């Protein structure tokens, strides 16, 4: 419980800092933020600027603005979209599930394949297959996800022109069509993660296999499979879990570009459209949700540390 309380306090401190940075994002824009929001979409008049500034609460002192904004955020009110007048939380909820589904599928592919691949690389150390797999992992790290996605679309256009891989179909309406449209963007996002995590698992496994307790287990006649997966892999999973949590944040960021390539109506398309429309309340709320999600994922990773290695709780 002491470990859990400390991590929860850390979570609150980080979220407080994130809220301040997100709040200041609009307030520190050079020039008049309200005039920038209005832009060329409507006639910019002093009355129109004053009306929008009052609606957004920008006519109040900075501290009062922050306290009112935090009160609304804690109540689940992230404001209204400037142009549609809909609650921002509804806009985000309508686009969140495709991004979550794409992120989870990419993480499952990348992290799920990285463990057996990393273990195989460790067992094949010094052999030809190990060198080939390491070269492949370096190539996977250097290929941008959006470029790989474009290349896969071009390849399918040439060899399977009738296959529909762009757009998004809800899983509830067409499970097969949903998976068909998500598998390519998931592969594009998962490849760099797979390459990175596989190299990490290989390195951690090689380090674990050189420890005294492994030599003791072998001297006692413990089967090699148990040594690899029960003893060595458990210790190698600690840096793996760390990197997998960080990679989740990478996936959320990379999904913004990949969603544009595959025409997926997720948070990526939402935030880019909000930026193009100068809809800063929507931009601010979307960034807040994505950042909070990343912070919560790292909080869960801290809890997994304690489950994998009890020494972390000390």
N, C-alpha and C positions, 0 to 999 in steps of 0.2 A: 504493500500500500504506500510506503514511503517513496518507492521508485515511481509508482503511478502518479502520486501527487506532484512530485517534482517535474515529471514530464508534462503533466497537465498545466502546471504553472508556466513552464516554458512555452507551451502551446498558446496560452493566453497572451503572453508577452509578445510573441511573434505576430499573432493576429492583430494585436493592438498596433504594432509598428506597420503592418501591411495596411491597416485601415487608414492610418495617417498618410502614408504615401499615396494611396489611391484617392483619398480625399483631396490632397494637394495637386493632383494631376491636372484638373481643370483650372484651379485657382492660380497656378503658376505659369499658365500659357502666356507667352509674350503677347501683349496687346489686350484688347477687350475680348474675353472669351465668348460673351454673349453675341457680339457682332460677328465673330468667327462662326459660331453655330448657325446664325441666320444666313450668312454668306450670300450666295446669289439665288437662294431658293425663294426668297420673298423680298419685298421692298424694305430696306433697312431704314427705319425712322427712329428718332429718339423715343417716341412713345412705345414702339414695338420692342425696342431694346429694354426700356424700363419695365415693361410688362413681363418679359421673359426673365429678366433679372429677379423680379419679385417672385415669380412662380418658382424659380429654382432656389430662392432664398439667398441669392448672391448679394442682396442689399443689406445683409446683416453682418455684424462683426464676425471675424474668422472663427473665434472660439464658439460663438453661438451657432454658427453654421455647422461646425463639426459635431457639437453636442446634439443638435437637432437631427443631423444626418445619421449619427450613430444610433439615436433613439429609433429612427425609422428602420434602419438596417436590422436592429435587434428584433423589431416587430415584424420583419419580413417584407417591409416596404422599401423597395429600391428605387422608387420614383416612377415617373411617367416618361414614355418615349416622346420626344419633342414633336415628331411629325404624325405618328399614329394615335397619340394620346392614350395608348394602352399601357397598363402597368408593365414596367420593365421585366419584372419577375415572370410574367406570362410570356413575353418575347423569348426570354432565356429558356424557360421550361419547354417551349415549343421546338427549340433547336438543340436542346442538351442531349437527348437520348442518342441521336446518330453519332455524336462525338464520343459519348461514353461507350457505346457499343464498339466503335472503331478502336478506341484506346484499349479496352479490355481484350479485344480479339488480337490486337497487335502485341500486347504484353504477354498474352497466353502463348502466342507463337514464338516470340523472341525469347522469353524467359523459360518457357517449357522445353524448347529445343536446345537451349544453351547448356543446361545441366548435363544431359547425356553426351552432348558434343564435347563439352569441356572435360568430362571424365574420360572419354575416348582419347582425346588429345593427350591427357596426362598419362594414360596407359601406353600410348604409342610414342612416347617421348623418344626422340633420336631416330625414329624410323621415317620412311618416306611419306607415309600417310600423315604424320604429324606436321612435317614441313608443308605439305600440300594444304592441309587444313589451316595452318597459320597464315599462309599466303592468301587463302580465300577469306579469312577473317579480316585481314588488312584491306583487301579489296572491298569487302562489305562495309567497312568503316568509312571509306573514302567516297562511296557513291551517295550523292544526295538523294533523299527520298523522293522529292518532286521529279527529279530527272528519271529515276527508275520507274516511277509511275507513268510518266509520259512514254518511255520506251516500251513498257508493257502494253499500254493502250495501242501504240503503233503496231506492235507485233500481233496483237489480237485482231486489229483491223485488217492486217494482211492475211492472216491464216484462219481466222474465224470471224468473218465480217458480220455474221448474223447474231453473234453473241452480244447481249446488252450488258455492259459493265459500268456505264455511267449513270449517275443519279442515285436515288435511294428509294427503297420500298420498305415500309414498316414490316417488321417480323410477323406481327399479328395478321397482316393481310396476305403475305406470301413469304413463308419461311425460306424456301429455296431461292427465290429471287433476291431476298434480303442478303443471304450469304454469298450469292454469286456476285452481287455488286460490292460487297465489302471485302472479299478475299484479296483482290489485287491491291487496294489501298492499304490493307492490313499487312500484306507482305512488304510493300514499299516502306512502311513505317517500321516493321519488325526487323528488317535485315541489319541495319546498323546496331540495333540493340542486341540481336543474336550474336553478331560478331564481337561486340564489346564484352558481353557477359560470358561468352564461351572462353575468351582469352583470360578473363578474370577467374573463372572456375578452374581452368587449367593451371594457372599460377598458384591459386590457393590449394588445389589438390596436391601439386608437387611439393609445396611447402609442408602440408600436413603429412604426406607419406614419408617424410624424412624425420618425423618426430619419434621420440623414444617409445611412446605408447604403441606406435604402429609396429616397431621392431619387436616389442614385447608380445603383441598379439600374434605376429607371425611365428615367433619362437614357441608360442603355446599351441600352434597348429590351427589357428582360426582360419576358416576358408577365405580366399582372396576376395570373393564377392562381399562378404561381411565386412572385411577390412576397408574396402573401397566405399561402400554405401552406408554402413552403419557407423564407422569410426571416422574415417577421413572426410567424407562428404559433409557430415554434420558440422564439423569445424570450418570447412570451406564455405558453408552457406552464409556465414556472418557477413563477409564483404559482399557476397552475392546479393543478399537481401538489401544491403545499403545501396548498392548501385541500381538494383531493380526499382527501389523507391524513387531515386533521383531520375531514372529513366522514365518514370511515369510523368513527371513534369515535362521532360523532353517530348514525350508523346503528345501531351496536350498542346504544346507549342508547335510541334511539327504537323499536327493534324490540321492546323489553320491553313497551311499551304496545300497539303495533300487533298483536303476537302475541296479546294478550289479546282485542282486538277481533275478530280473525279466527279465534280458537280454534286457534292454531298451537302445537303442543307443543314449543316451543324453549326457549332459555335464559331468556327472559322469564317464561314460565309457571313454569319450574323455580325461579327465584330468588324470585318472588312467593309461590309455594307454600312455599318454605323459610322465608321471613320469617313467613308466617302460622302455620307449625308451630313457629316458634322453633328451627329446625334450623340453628343458627349455624355449625357446621363446613361445612355445604353452602353457606350464604350466603358465608362467607369464601372458600371454594375457588372458587365461581363468579365472585365479584368479582375474585379474583386472576387467573383465566384470562382474563376480559374485559379487564382492565387490561393484562396482559402482551401480549395480542393487539394492543391499541391501540399500545403502545410499539413492538412489532415492526413494525407498519405504518408508523409514523413513521421507524423505522430504514431500511426499504425506500425511503421517500420521500427520505431523505437520499442514498441511493445513486443514486436516479433523478436528483437534482440534478446529480450529477457526470456522469451519462451525457448529460443534456440540455445542460448548460453546463460545459465543461471548466474555466472560470475558478473554479468552486466548489472544485475540488481544490487550488487554489494556497494 
